[in-house]
Structure formats: C-alpha cells, structure tokens
Amino acid sequence: MVTVQESYSHCEEIIKVHSKTFYKAFSYLPEDKRRAVWAVYSFCRTVDDIVDEGDSPEKELAVFKAEFNQFLKGEIPAAEPMWIALQDVFQNFEMDYQAFLDMVKGQEMDLYKTHYETVEELEYYSYHVASTVGLMLLPILAPEQKDRLREGAIALGIGMQFTNVLRDIAEDLDRDRVYVPSKVMAEHGYTEEDLKNEVVDARFIAAWESLALRAEVFYAKFNETLEHYPIESRMPVQLAAIYYREILNKVRKQHYKVFTGRAFVSSAEKGELLKQIAVK
C-alpha cells in the first residue's frame, strides 16, 4: 500500500514536471499547504491528460467521474497516489467539492466544443477549467477568507486561461481547437484561415492584444484582493499571478511569434520578478 507521504511525493513530481511556474510559486508555502496544492494539481492534471492524451477520452473520463463520485462518498476508488493524497487533503481542509466537479465539466467541454464565438463563451470555459483551480485552493491558502476572496480567485483563473489561450494558439490548432473567439478575429479583419496559415500581421496583433488586455483586467481585479490573503499564502499566490502575466510580455517581446515557439518565463526571469516583490 502506498503511504500518504509517498502519495504526496508522487503528486509533487507531477507538478514539478508539468508546471514549473506553479511549482516555483507555491514552493514557498508551509509544508502542509504545499503538499495539499500538489495533490489538487495532480487531480487537475489527471483530468486534463485524460481529455488531451487519452486513447478513449470519453470512456476514460466517465470512469474518472465515477471514481470521483466514489471518492466523495468517503471511499478510495483505487490505490492510486493521487486519490490517497487527495483524501488526506479533504480530511485536513474544508474543501469545495463543487469546484472539482466544475473543473471536470470544463475539461469535458473540450470533447465536444472546439471553437468559440464570443469572449463571454471563452470566459465561461475559462471559469470551468481555470477559476475552479483557485476555488479548490482557497480553503488551503486562505481558509478564513475564502468567501471574501472568491471573486478575485475567479478573476485570476480567467486571466490565466486567457494567457494560456494566447500562448498556446499553435498547440491548440494541432488539436483542431480554436479558442480565440471568432467575433474577436472578425472585429480586426482576421480569419480562422489566416490563423491556420500562421499569419502574424497587424490584424493578428490587434486581435491578440484585445484578449491580452482583457486578461490584464482580470489580473488587476485579482490584485485588488491580494491583501486579504494570509501572509504565508500571499507571496506564493502573487508570484503565480506575476509569473503567468509575464508570459504575455514574453510573447510581445518575441514579436507575437506564437506559431514558432512557446513563450515561457525562465528561471532567471522568475528570480528577477521575485526580487521585485521582495523590494516592495
């Protein structure tokens, strides 16, 4: 039988490999909260991998949903590290199980919806796949303030998901997904055909920036709530937001070449951003 400690270590390896940004930011948390974040991330990653990488995603997701329902009844559905670690999290924190269900619903959307028409549709999707992560983490990061921080956490998730969309245009096209809303492209005279042909011109930049500026509004809305996080959680959450927001600036510095490489914030750049926070 895998121990709880071993299960947390397994979850840590998953986030360390798949999200260096979140791993770096949340590594500053106290151990109990840090481990809980790893477990929640492992849950999210598992669902995401089923949808994006699964051989039969519909069937695999149905199995996962059944396992989670079993988990919510107090049973470990399988002797897997993620479930073992997550059980410990649910025993030690007052978790919002609805956020987990909404996350699964959001990932499921990718199985049948591949194109978006309006910004509002994209925000709805972003809430389900990204804001839900913030809502999952609030009972861990700020248990006494979770209701007060709810709207800011939702805003941060939408800002981050918009950032994902703007960074991962080429990767999403490979999966036949277009998250940039068709109305946003049309407003600037850009088409999906242009997108598939990897056209980067003034029209593309204008459409891209309209979503980027919208994302920055959500980041700003989150920043208004930052002071209400406990001291031990404030910097990790702030770092996660700053690291992610910096991806937008990286794309700009690379002249919007989203089709030829994936923008990322290097360890050295993260170190500089950390220094800027420390000075304030």
N, C-alpha and C positions, 0 to 999 in steps of 0.2 A: 504493500500500500504506500502510495506517495504521501509524504508528510506535508503539513501545511507550509513549512519553511521551504521545502523543495518546490512546492507548487508556486510560491511567490517568486522564487528564483527563476523558474521557468517563464513566468509572466514577464519578469524583468528582461530576460533575454529577448523576448518578442518585441518589446517596445524599443530596446536598445538597437535592434536590427532595423526595425521598420519606421521608427520616428525619432531620429536623433534630436530633432527640435524639442519635442515634448519630454524626451528622456533628460536632456540637458536642463530644461527649465524646472521640472518637478523633482530633480535630484536634490534640490535644496530643502525639501520638506523633511520634517521629522520622520523617523523610520516607519512608524505605524501608518502614517498618512501616505508616505511614499509608496509603500508596498500595496496599499489599497488602490492607489492610482494605477499601478502596474496591472493589477487584476482587472480593473474596469477597462483599461486599454485592451487587454487580451480578449475580453468579451467582444469589444467593438471590432477588433482586428479579425476575429474568427468569423463574424458575420460578413464583414467586408470581403474576406477571402473566399467565402462560400459563393458569394454573388459574382465576384470578378474572376475567380480562378477555378471554381468548381466544375467537375465534369458533367454533373447534372444538378445545376444550382437550385432549380425549383424543388426537386426531391430532397436535396441536402438541407435546404432552408426549412422545409416542412419538418424534417427530423429535428433540426436545431430548435425550432419553435416549440415542438412537443417536449424536448428536453428542458427548455427554459420553464415551461408551464409546470413540469415535474419539479424543477428546482424551487419554484415559488411556493410549492406545497410542502417544502421542507425536506425534499429528498435530493440526494446527489444522483443525477441521471446517469453518470458514467464516472469511472475512476480516472478522470482527466484532471490535470493540474489546474486548468482554468476554473472548473466548477468547484474544486476543493478550496482554492484561494478565494473565489467569489463568495462561497458560503461563509468563510471567516469574515469577510468584509461586511456581509449582511448581518452577521451576529454582533459586530462591533460598531456599526454605524447605522443610523436610521435612513436607509437608502430609499430613493424614489423609484419604485419598480416600474411606474408608468413611463418614465424616461427611457428605460431599457426597451420596453415594448414599442415605444415610438421610434427608437433607433432601428429596431428590426423592420418596422413598417417602412422607414425611409430607405433602407437598403433594398427592400423588396421592390420599391418603386423602380429601381434600375433594371429589373427583369422585364418590365413592360413599358416603361417610358424612357425614350432615348433622346427626345427633343423637347425644348421649352420655348414657349411663345412669348411670355411676359416676364418682367422682373419679379412680379408678385408670385408667379409659379416657381421661379428659382428660389425665392425666399422661403416658400413653403417647403420645398425639398431640402433646403439648407437647414431649416429648423430641425427636420427629422434626422438628418444624417450627422449634423454637427452641433447644433444648440443642445441637443439631447445629451451630448457628452458633458457639457458644462453642468447641466441639471443633475446628471449622475454624480458628478464630482462635488457639487456644493455641500452635501451632507458630510463629506470628508474634509473639505477645505474650510468650510465656514458653517458648522452645524447650528450656531446660534443666530446666524444672519441669513440663512438660506432663502427665506421668503423675500427679504429685502433685496437680495442680490439676484433674484431670478431674472428680471428683465435685462439686466446687464449681461448675465451669462448667456441669455438667448441672443443678444446683440453680438456678443463676441463670437459665438458659433457661426452666425450668419456671415460676419466679416471674414472669418477664417475660411469658410466654404467658398465664398466668392473668390478669395485668394487662390484656393485650390483650382477652381474653375479657370481662372486667368493664367495660372501657371501650367496647367495640365491639358491645354487645348489639344496638342498633338497626340498625347497618350489617350485621351478620350476619343478622338477621331478613330484611332486604331480599333477601338471597341464599338465603333459606329454610334457614338454618343456625342451630341452637341448640346452643351449646357448654356452656351451664350445665347440668350433669348433672341428669337428671330426678329422680334419687333425692335430690339436694340440695334441689331445689324442693319435692319431696313431703314431706321432713322438716320443712319450715316451712309446709306447707299452701298452697303456691303452685303454680300450674299453668302449663303452656305456653300455655293460653288467656289466662291473666292476662298472660303475657309479651307475647303478640301484641296484647293490648288496652292495653299500656303502663301497666299498673297498678304504681304505686310506693307501697307501704304498708309496714307493719311486717313483713309476711311477706317481701316482696321484699328489704327491707334485711337481714333476718336471713339469707336465702339468699345474698345478695351478700357479706355480711360473712364468712360461713363460708368462702367461696372466697378472699376477700381475706386473711383471717388465715392460711389455708393458704399463700398466696403469700408472706406475710411470713416464714413459717417457712423457706421456700426461700431468700429473700433473706438471712436470718440464717445459714443453712448456708453460703452463698457467702461471707459476710463473715468466716467463720472461716478461710478460705483466702487472704484478700486479702494478708496479709503475705508470702506466698511468691511473689508476682509481682515481677518486676524493677522497680526504682524507676521507670524510664521508662514502664512499662506500667501501674503500679499506679493512678495517679490517673485515667487515661482509663477503665479498667475500673470503678473505683469510681464515677466520675461517671455512667457509663452505667447502673449499678445504682441509684444515688440518684435520677437523673432519672426513671427508669422507675417506681421505687417511689413517687415523689411523685405520680404520676398517680392512685394510689389515694386519696391525701389530697385531691387536687383534686376527685375525684368526691364524696367525703364533704362537702367544703366547699360543693359545689353541690347538696347535699341529694339525691344519688343520681339526679339528673335525666339519666340516660343516654339517654333517648329523645328529648330535645330539643336535644342538643348534644354535641359530642365534647370531652371533657376533655383539656386539654394543659397542659404546663408552659411558661410564657412565657420569653422570653429573659432578662427581668429576674429572674424567679424562679430560672432556672438560674444566673444570676450570683450571686445570694444564696447558693445551695447551694454554689457553688464557693468562695465566701468562707468558708463554714463549714468546709469541708475544709481550706482553707489555714491557718485559725487553729489547727486541731488539731495 
